[in-house]
Each structure stands twice: as structure tokens, then as C-alpha cells.
């Protein structure tokens, strides 16, 4: 249930209208100089509940209470992060959003208006899409500026990872990917499966727009590799044929289309391929160091966020539904 809530929170972020469009009808919480409206919280919790019920059936009053509490925590965290971002002057500007959209369009070989059109097909109007992109860009800047400086990786740790990955294994070509799994609940109706596929499509688009496949995987994937950003290495011939076929001829950073298997909807970001017996330490040291840093980022981010919350004025006023 908690994993389903986390997955479908993404759909809320993609589909919910901006808070500024909601009438001022009561304050759920205050974060510094910002407020979270009760109607904003109602909307986030309602959409989350609807999406979960479409996938997993009717939720109980207790489950709805947990979901609503999670929605409020997420909204508070967003306000806290934006407060820090403004202080760091890290909030994405309109010009930077324009540049990001243009870059995405160039990567896709289309015009920027087609990117907006694709977002609209997923339920995001132009303003909501730009707001979502700005939030992702801002969050990544905050992580880079405030969190990465707290992370330390030693030479010994890098060499130990190299030993495990390249020296203590059998030779033969390996394929290295990031893997995101969105499971389909048992007994799901065709409509529920279709809805889950739409959520997966939205996550794929968001991953390509922001370049943060690993971060999204940590938050929404149900695969055992989720804590490591979905990092998966398999020997050529060991993966199901449909997955290896999808990864064939891909370039580093490219994301596969949705792949449905018995486990659910899968997305893969191709990283590289290699024969471990032919890789020298010097050739991969920087890559391994970056991987170790990436592994520490989310835990350190959550620790940092908890510390920042302690220094913020946060008051829950009235989170009850209107």
C-alpha cells in the first residue's frame, strides 16, 4: 500500500492543478511565509485516493487518513525545499525553463510546441508542465548545492566496488542499466492496467525531461534495486529476450519504451556494456565514484531535509477536509 501511494503521488504531481488556482478557503498548514490551503490538500489527497482505488480497489478510512497525512508531508517538504531554493537563488527562471524545453525538444527531434502537446495528452496543460519541470530542476539544484557537499567517498571504497564488480566475476559481456518496475496488482481490471500504464508513461516522460531516472526510481519503483536508483547489471543472454531486444543498439542515457512483463510495467535506462575482465581500474574509477555518491544522495537528502525542517516555522493549522 505504501509503495502504491508513493507511485501514485507522482500522478498527483503530474495531474493536479497549481495551488494558485484553488480558492482561498482555509489554511491546512503554514511553512515559513507560505501557506498550504485545505483545498490544496483536499485535492492532492482526493486524486491520490482515486488513483489508488482504480489500481487496488476501495481504501479504508484508516488508509485514507495515512494517505492524507503523506500528502500533507509532501506538500510541506515541497515548501521547505522551495524556501531553501529561494535563499540559494536556485529557483528555475522562465528563461531556464524555456531552455530546458528546447533541449528536450532537440533531443527528441521535434519542435518545443510538440513537447507541450505531448504533455497535454498526458493531462498537463502548458502552465502545469512548466511548473512541474521547474520544480524538478529546482529540486535537483538544491540537492547538488546543499546535499552533495555532505557526501564523502574514499579511494578504498571505490577500489572495493571495482574488485566486486570487475575482478570477482566471470568474464563475458555485461549490460548495465537502471531499472524501474511498476507492478500490476493481482486481479487488476483492464481499466486499472491501462491507468497504471498511463502513470508509467508519465514517469518515463518525466525521467526524460529531467534526466533524473535514478531519483524517480528510488521514489516509485517496486524493484529490489530501487534504493540504488535501479542499478542492475546482467550478463548478456540472462535477461528475458524482450528486454535484451529493447536494449539492443541503444546509446547511453536512452530510455526504453514501456515493457510489460509478468511482474508489471518496466522501464530501463541504458548505461553501458562491458566485459569486466577487460576493464582497468583507471578507466572506471570516476564512474564508480559517481555511483557511490549517487547511492548516498537520497539518504543524505532525507537527513538534510529533516534538519532543515527543524529550522523552519511549520505549523499544522487545520488539515481536516473541507
C-alpha positions in Angstrom: 0.0 0.0 0.0 2.7 2.5 0.9 4.6 1.7 -2.4 1.4 2.3 -4.3 0.8 5.6 -2.6 4.4 6.7 -3.5 3.9 5.7 -7.1 0.6 7.5 -7.5 1.9 10.6 -5.7 3.8 11.1 -9.0 0.5 11.1 -10.9 -0.8 13.8 -8.5 2.2 15.9 -9.2 1.6 15.5 -12.9 -2.1 16.0 -12.9 -3.0 18.3 -10.1 -3.6 22.0 -11.0 -1.4 24.7 -9.4 -2.3 25.7 -5.9 -2.7 29.3 -7.0 -5.8 28.2 -9.0 -7.5 27.0 -5.8 -9.8 29.4 -3.9 -8.6 30.6 -0.5 -10.9 28.7 1.7 -8.8 27.8 4.8 -5.3 27.0 5.8 -4.1 23.5 6.4 -0.6 24.4 7.4 1.9 27.3 7.4 5.5 26.8 6.3 7.6 29.9 6.9 5.8 32.6 4.9 4.0 30.1 2.7 0.6 28.5 3.3 -0.9 25.2 2.3 -4.6 25.6 1.6 -7.0 23.0 2.9 -8.5 22.8 -0.6 -5.0 22.1 -2.0 -4.6 19.3 0.5 -8.1 18.0 -0.3 -7.3 18.0 -4.0 -3.9 16.2 -3.6 -5.4 13.5 -1.3 -8.5 13.1 -3.4 -6.5 12.5 -6.6 -4.2 10.1 -4.8 -7.2 8.2 -3.4 -8.9 8.0 -6.7 -5.8 6.7 -8.5 -5.1 4.1 -5.7 -8.7 2.9 -5.8 -8.6 2.5 -9.6 -5.5 0.3 -9.1 -6.1 -1.5 -5.8 -9.8 -1.2 -5.0 -11.6 0.7 -2.3 -9.4 2.0 0.5 -10.4 2.1 4.2 -10.9 5.2 6.3 -7.6 4.4 8.1 -5.7 4.1 4.8 -7.2 7.4 3.6 -6.0 9.0 6.8 -2.5 7.7 6.1 -2.6 8.9 2.5 -3.8 12.3 3.6 -1.0 12.6 6.1 1.5 11.6 3.4 0.1 14.2 1.1 0.5 16.9 3.7 4.1 15.9 4.5 4.9 16.0 0.8 3.4 19.5 0.4 5.3 20.7 3.5 8.5 19.3 2.1 8.0 21.0 -1.2 7.5 24.3 0.6 10.6 23.8 2.7 12.7 22.9 -0.4 11.4 26.0 -2.3 12.3 28.2 0.7 15.9 26.9 0.6 16.0 27.3 -3.1 14.9 30.9 -3.0 17.6 31.6 -0.4 20.2 29.9 -2.6 18.8 31.7 -5.7 18.3 28.3 -7.2 14.7 28.6 -8.4 14.5 27.9 -12.1 13.7 31.0 -14.1 11.3 31.2 -17.1 14.3 31.6 -19.4 15.9 28.4 -18.0 12.6 26.5 -18.3 12.4 27.7 -22.0 16.0 26.4 -22.5 15.1 23.1 -20.8 12.1 22.6 -23.1 14.1 23.5 -26.1 16.8 21.0 -25.1 14.2 18.2 -24.6 12.7 19.0 -28.0 16.1 18.9 -29.6 16.9 15.6 -28.1 13.6 14.2 -29.3 14.0 15.8 -32.8 10.8 17.8 -32.5 9.6 21.4 -32.0 9.0 22.7 -28.5 5.3 23.0 -29.1 5.2 19.3 -29.7 6.6 18.7 -26.2 3.8 20.8 -24.8 1.3 18.8 -26.9 2.7 15.5 -25.6 2.3 16.8 -22.1 -1.3 17.9 -22.8 -2.0 14.4 -24.0 -0.9 13.2 -20.5 -3.3 15.6 -18.8 -0.8 18.5 -18.3 -1.5 21.9 -19.7 1.3 24.2 -20.7 1.5 26.0 -17.3 1.3 22.8 -15.2 4.0 21.2 -17.4 6.3 24.2 -16.9 5.7 24.3 -13.2 6.5 20.6 -12.9 9.7 21.0 -14.9 10.7 24.0 -12.8 10.1 22.1 -9.6 12.2 19.2 -10.7 15.0 21.5 -11.9 14.9 23.4 -8.6 15.0 20.2 -6.5 18.0 18.9 -8.4 19.8 22.2 -7.9 19.1 22.1 -4.2 20.4 18.5 -4.0 23.6 19.5 -5.9 24.2 22.6 -3.8 23.2 21.6 -0.3 23.5 17.8 -0.2 26.3 16.6 -2.4 28.8 18.6 -0.4 27.9 16.5 2.7 28.8 13.2 0.9 32.3 11.7 1.0 33.6 8.7 -0.9 37.1 7.3 -0.2 39.5 5.7 -2.6 39.3 2.5 -0.6 35.5 2.4 -1.2 36.0 2.9 -4.9 38.5 0.1 -5.2 36.4 -2.3 -3.2 33.5 -1.7 -5.6 35.8 -2.2 -8.5 37.0 -5.5 -7.0 33.5 -6.8 -6.5 32.3 -5.8 -10.0 35.3 -6.5 -12.2 37.7 -8.8 -10.5 35.5 -11.3 -8.6 33.3 -12.2 -11.5 33.4 -14.4 -14.6 34.3 -12.8 -17.9 31.7 -12.1 -20.5 29.7 -9.1 -21.8 27.6 -7.3 -19.2 24.8 -4.8 -19.7 24.4 -2.1 -17.1 21.1 -0.3 -16.8 18.8 1.5 -14.4 15.5 -0.4 -13.9 12.1 0.9 -12.8 9.3 -1.5 -12.0 5.7 -0.6 -11.5 3.8 -3.8 -10.5 0.3 -4.5 -11.6 -1.9 -5.5 -8.7 -3.3 -9.0 -8.7 -6.8 -9.1 -10.1 -6.5 -5.7 -11.7 -9.2 -4.9 -14.3 -8.2 -3.9 -17.9 -9.1 -0.3 -17.0 -6.8 -0.4 -14.0 -4.0 -1.9 -16.0 -4.5 0.9 -18.6 -4.4 3.5 -15.9 -1.2 2.1 -14.5 0.3 2.1 -17.9 -0.5 5.8 -18.2 1.2 6.5 -14.9 4.2 4.6 -16.2 4.2 6.7 -19.4 4.1 9.8 -17.3 7.1 8.6 -15.3 9.0 7.8 -18.5 8.4 11.3 -19.8 9.4 12.9 -16.5 12.6 10.9 -16.5 13.5 12.0 -20.0 12.5 15.6 -19.2 14.5 15.9 -16.0 17.3 13.4 -16.6 16.7 12.0 -13.1 15.8 8.4 -13.9 17.6 7.2 -10.7 15.8 9.6 -8.4 12.4 8.7 -9.8 13.3 5.1 -9.5 14.1 5.4 -5.8 10.8 7.0 -5.2 8.4 4.9 -7.3 10.0 1.6 -8.3 9.0 -1.6 -6.6 12.1 -3.5 -7.7 14.6 -4.6 -5.1 17.2 -2.3 -6.7 15.2 0.8 -6.1 17.4 2.1 -3.2 20.4 2.1 -5.6 18.4 4.0 -8.2 17.5 0.8 -10.0 21.1 0.0 -10.9 21.2 -3.5 -12.5 24.0 -5.4 -14.2 23.2 -8.6 -16.1 25.2 -11.0 -18.3 24.2 -11.0 -22.0 21.7 -13.7 -22.5 20.5 -13.8 -18.9 17.7 -11.2 -19.3 14.4 -12.0 -21.0 14.6 -11.7 -24.8 12.1 -8.8 -25.0 14.3 -6.8 -22.6 17.5 -7.5 -24.4 15.8 -6.7 -27.7 14.6 -3.3 -26.3 18.2 -2.5 -25.1 19.9 -3.5 -28.4 21.6 -0.7 -30.2 20.7 1.9 -27.5 23.0 4.7 -26.7 24.0 5.6 -23.1 21.2 7.6 -21.3 18.4 6.4 -23.6 15.2 5.1 -22.0 13.3 2.2 -23.4 9.6 2.2 -24.2 7.4 0.6 -21.6 8.0 -3.2 -21.4 5.2 -5.2 -19.8 6.2 -8.5 -18.2 4.6 -10.8 -15.7 5.9 -8.5 -13.0 4.4 -5.3 -14.3 5.4 -2.3 -16.3 9.2 -1.9 -16.7 11.4 0.9 -17.8 15.2 0.7 -18.4 17.7 3.4 -18.9 20.7 2.0 -20.8 24.1 3.0 -19.2 26.7 0.9 -21.0 28.0 -2.6 -21.7 31.4 -4.1 -20.8 33.5 -7.2 -20.3 34.7 -7.0 -16.7 37.9 -8.9 -17.5 39.0 -6.1 -19.8 38.3 -3.1 -17.7 41.2 -1.3 -15.9 40.5 0.5 -12.6 41.6 3.8 -14.1 39.0 3.5 -16.8 36.1 3.3 -14.4 37.2 4.9 -11.2 35.3 8.2 -11.8 32.2 6.3 -12.8 32.3 4.1 -9.7 32.9 7.1 -7.5 29.9 8.9 -9.0 27.8 5.7 -8.4 28.8 5.6 -4.8 27.9 9.3 -4.4 24.6 8.6 -6.0 23.8 5.8 -3.6 24.4 8.2 -0.6 22.4 11.0 -2.1 18.8 10.1 -1.2 19.6 9.0 2.5 21.7 12.2 2.9 18.9 14.3 1.3 16.3 12.9 3.7 18.6 13.6 6.6 19.3 17.1 5.4 15.6 17.8 4.8 14.8 16.6 8.4 17.4 19.1 9.7 16.0 21.9 7.6 12.5 21.2 8.8 13.8 21.7 12.4 14.9 25.2 11.5 11.7 26.2 9.7 8.5 27.5 11.2 6.0 24.8 10.4 2.5 24.8 12.0 -0.3 22.5 11.1 -3.4 24.6 11.4 -6.4 22.5 10.2 -5.7 19.6 7.9 -9.2 18.3 8.1 -11.2 18.0 4.9 -13.4 20.9 3.9 
